[in-house]
Amino acid sequence: METISSTYHVPLVIFSILIAILASFAALDLGIRIHKAKGSARQAWLAGGAFAMGMGIWSMHFVAMLAFHLPIAVTYQLSTVIYSIIPALFASWLALHIISRPIMHKSHVFIGATFIATGIVSMHYIGMEAMVMGATIVYNPFLWVLSAVIAYVVSLVALLLLFSIKQNASSPRILLKKLGSSLVMGVAICGMHYTGMAAATFKHEHAHTVTDLTFNTSLLAYLIGFGVLFILGLAFISTFIDKRFESQLLMSEKRFRSVVESAHDAIILADDNGTIISWNKGASLIFGYEEGELIGEKLRTIFPNRYLAIHQERLEKLLTTQDPNELGRTHELQGLRKDQSELPVELSLAVWKEEGSTYFSCIIRDISERKRTEEKINQMVYRDPLTGLPNRLLLNDRLELALDQAYENQQIIGIMFIDLDRFKYINDTLGHAMGDKLLIDVAKRFEANIGKGDTVSRQGGDEFIVLWANTTTDEMIKNATKMVRIFSESFNILEHELFVTPSIGISLYPSDGGDIETLIKNADTAMYRVKEHGKNNFQFYTPEMNETVTKKMQMEIGLRKALERNEFNVYYQPQIDVNSGKIIGVEALIRWQHPEWGPISPTEFIPLAEETGLIIPIGEWVLNEACRQNKDWQDQGFAPLRMAVNISSRQFKQSNLIDIVSKALDESGLNPEYLELELTESIIQDSKYAIETMHELKLMGIFLSIDDFGTGYSSLNYLKLFPIDSLKIDQSFTRNMFDDIKDAALVHTIISMAHNLDLKVIAEGVETKEQLQFLSQRECNEAQGYLFSRPVPAKEMTSIIKQQYTYG
């Protein structure tokens, strides 16, 4: 057979290379789209891309076949031409499927290249078999193998280029890379085709007939032209549309990302396995991790282990139910920073599905500042600002809760009302700053000696309340004993050693009250009973205490009205010169005649008047009345007497005491030498201004004496420094002189000491002649008592004076 020579139509050759390059460019661009798409969109792009790429390769092949010219007539069998498209489509689909995978291993590359090369080679040689002509094709084995090798290399290069373009899809020079890669792939594909064509030798056959299933090259040219236009149109129109959508998506994503990145809250995205896929700057600021450190890590990294079970439970609940009440709900828990320090956070979760996959969004807010603010507010509302202890409001809350629990569980609650003894003295002596420091140390000592379920509260001043939950009477005795004992040790504050003691009143639920107010009131009542019985101890509440308190309250109300209603009277008791037996003075003593209760002893109402401060107006009234009465006696012509008036400690501490005394003297017209003020030892030792006040009174000409001498905390230094005129021996010593030898010795000692200091002595409580004789023998100056007269009203006292004095 004769070998037929062949030639190529150069324009069509160039056109085939251009088609190969355009098909390669379309394949690269579509590969990127497939990689970015997900779910059904990915499958659509994969199918369309495989069709476009396969048709591009097939079109390039048949355009190149048209460029091949033989001197004999050549047509193509339609069925075989169609069959040749299938390997091209399969090879293209396989190439795009391999490179669209998230991870492409080496084994995938080489195996994929083998299948793709097989498809391309199959397409080429099946297409060659579609030629219908008067010649037989004989292949050069070497060139045939070389075309297959070229096909494999082309496939391998195509895969690597596709993968490289995909990995660098966001590169600003991506267009240049795609153009360069398209040129390489297109030329390589053409090289394979023309090598395959070179492997073919055509042997002429003179006997040849054309079958019905053939078509001429003109029709084929149209088909190829349509195929090329289809590829270009599909590739570039779809790319243009997708880029428009992608551009809009990128713009929306940028806007969303800018909002996310500008947020101070942590906005974290995770998949259904809890793997973090997005991490914003707010999250970095809160937790200390950079984005690269946490992407791909588990969400549990930023939570302490104790919260993992709760967090996992919420995630599973969202996954299974997608409860609308749970979506967006905030939860407070602890977060875990990179340095393993914890912080309070507020977490809200949301869930959504995308392309069959489930994702979570977590918005986490650092609430450290809010917690600090809440703590400050709670401190201000519920805590005592000085000691930090619970205040009344917080105590009431806890006591209300304790009462509810005690009611349900049939338990006992103990309430201790504690008042510090001698705190006022320390406050007045060393100042309020020292008193505040003492209260702080007292609070610490209390807190160190109560249980976790108990509460110690400061009510104000030096008053504290301790709530003992679920206790017993025996335990309360032990607790109270411990509270008294812990104050046996001193408090060392700023180089001062201070001692205070507690007076503790105790009430129990339910025996002493069923509500907060009653329990605290009864404990307070018991505390005052401790005060009355020597302090530094504890006392349980008893119902009888309320009777005493009620009577005390009624008496206080009566005292406040007594002055207005003229219920007070001044009685007078004579003071006798021991040697002459004559009256040389009188003592003014107040008496109260209540319209309902009758006469009330001074021993009952004077301490209450001292406690309430009513002693000040009452004492001033007695002073005025005594001065007026003494001057009245003088105006009646009686010989002048000295009027003794008691001055209480509260009166003496008044800054205007001198003015009050001066006013009483001026208004009555009484000469100061006929007024005697009786002061107690407590006045002298408690007031640092006592000596100054006493000297002012002495300069006025007033007689000063110390009342009840020997019963207080006496110091001989007072007798030396203060301008005192006389001492009054307390009646307890006088009455017991013959019953207790020590009392007799004390009376004798006081008289001797007073005379040695040039002071006069007056003995109170003289009731018998034997007592008077004893005092006379010891040279006591004056005496006062029932032996001479009981305290009597002014009218009776006038009669007594008349009996012993003549008109002057």
HELIX and SHEET records of a PDB file:
HELIX    1   1 VAL A   10  LYS A   36  1                                  27    
HELIX    2   2 GLY A   39  ALA A   67  1                                  29    
HELIX    3   3 LEU A   78  ILE A   99  1                                  22    
HELIX    4   4 LYS A  106  GLU A  129  1                                  24    
HELIX    5   5 PRO A  141  GLN A  167  1                                  27    
HELIX    6   6 ILE A  174  ALA A  198  1                                  25    
HELIX    7   7 THR A  217  SER A  262  1                                  46    
HELIX    8   8 LYS A  281  PHE A  287  1                                   7    
HELIX    9   9 GLU A  291  LEU A  294  1                                   4    
HELIX   10  10 LEU A  299  ILE A  302  5                                   4    
HELIX   11  11 ASN A  305  TYR A  307  5                                   3    
HELIX   12  12 LEU A  308  THR A  321  1                                  14    
HELIX   13  13 SER A  368  TYR A  382  1                                  15    
HELIX   14  14 ARG A  392  ASN A  409  1                                  18    
HELIX   15  15 PHE A  423  LEU A  430  1                                   8    
HELIX   16  16 HIS A  432  GLU A  447  1                                  16    
HELIX   17  17 THR A  473  ARG A  485  1                                  13    
HELIX   18  18 ILE A  516  GLU A  532  1                                  17    
HELIX   19  19 PRO A  543  ALA A  562  1                                  20    
HELIX   20  20 PRO A  602  THR A  612  1                                  11    
HELIX   21  21 ILE A  615  ASP A  635  1                                  21    
HELIX   22  22 SER A  649  PHE A  652  1                                   4    
HELIX   23  23 LEU A  657  SER A  668  1                                  12    
HELIX   24  24 PRO A  672  TYR A  674  5                                   3    
HELIX   25  25 GLU A  681  ASP A  686  1                                   6    
HELIX   26  26 ALA A  690  LEU A  699  1                                  10    
HELIX   27  27 LEU A  716  LEU A  721  1                                   6    
HELIX   28  28 GLN A  731  ARG A  735  1                                   5    
HELIX   29  29 ILE A  741  ASN A  756  1                                  16    
HELIX   30  30 LYS A  769  GLN A  777  1                                   9    
HELIX   31  31 ALA A  794  GLN A  804  1                                  11    
SHEET    1   A 3 GLU A   2  ILE A   4  0                                        
SHEET    2   A 3 ALA A 200  HIS A 204 -1                                        
SHEET    3   A 3 ALA A 135  TYR A 139 -1                                        
SHEET    1   B 2 THR A   7  TYR A   8  0                                        
SHEET    2   B 2 PHE A  68  HIS A  69 -1                                        
SHEET    1   C 3 MET A 131  MET A 133  0                                        
SHEET    2   C 3 VAL A  74  GLN A  77 -1                                        
SHEET    3   C 3 THR A 214  PHE A 215 -1                                        
SHEET    1   D 5 ILE A 276  TRP A 279  0                                        
SHEET    2   D 5 ALA A 266  ASP A 271 -1                                        
SHEET    3   D 5 SER A 357  ASP A 366 -1                                        
SHEET    4   D 5 GLU A 342  GLU A 354 -1                                        
SHEET    5   D 5 THR A 330  LEU A 336 -1                                        
SHEET    1   E 5 THR A 455  GLY A 460  0                                        
SHEET    2   E 5 GLU A 463  THR A 471 -1                                        
SHEET    3   E 5 ILE A 412  ASP A 421 -1                                        
SHEET    4   E 5 THR A 501  TYR A 509 -1                                        
SHEET    5   E 5 ASN A 537  PHE A 540  1                                        
SHEET    1   F 2 PHE A 491  ILE A 493  0                                        
SHEET    2   F 2 HIS A 496  LEU A 498 -1                                        
SHEET    1   G 9 GLY A 598  ILE A 600  0                                        
SHEET    2   G 9 ILE A 583  HIS A 594 -1                                        
SHEET    3   G 9 PHE A 568  ASP A 577 -1                                        
SHEET    4   G 9 GLU A 782  ALA A 783 -1                                        
SHEET    5   G 9 LYS A 760  ALA A 763  1                                        
SHEET    6   G 9 SER A 726  ILE A 729  1                                        
SHEET    7   G 9 PHE A 703  PHE A 709  1                                        
SHEET    8   G 9 LEU A 675  LEU A 679  1                                        
SHEET    9   G 9 ARG A 642  ASN A 646  1                                        
END                                                                             
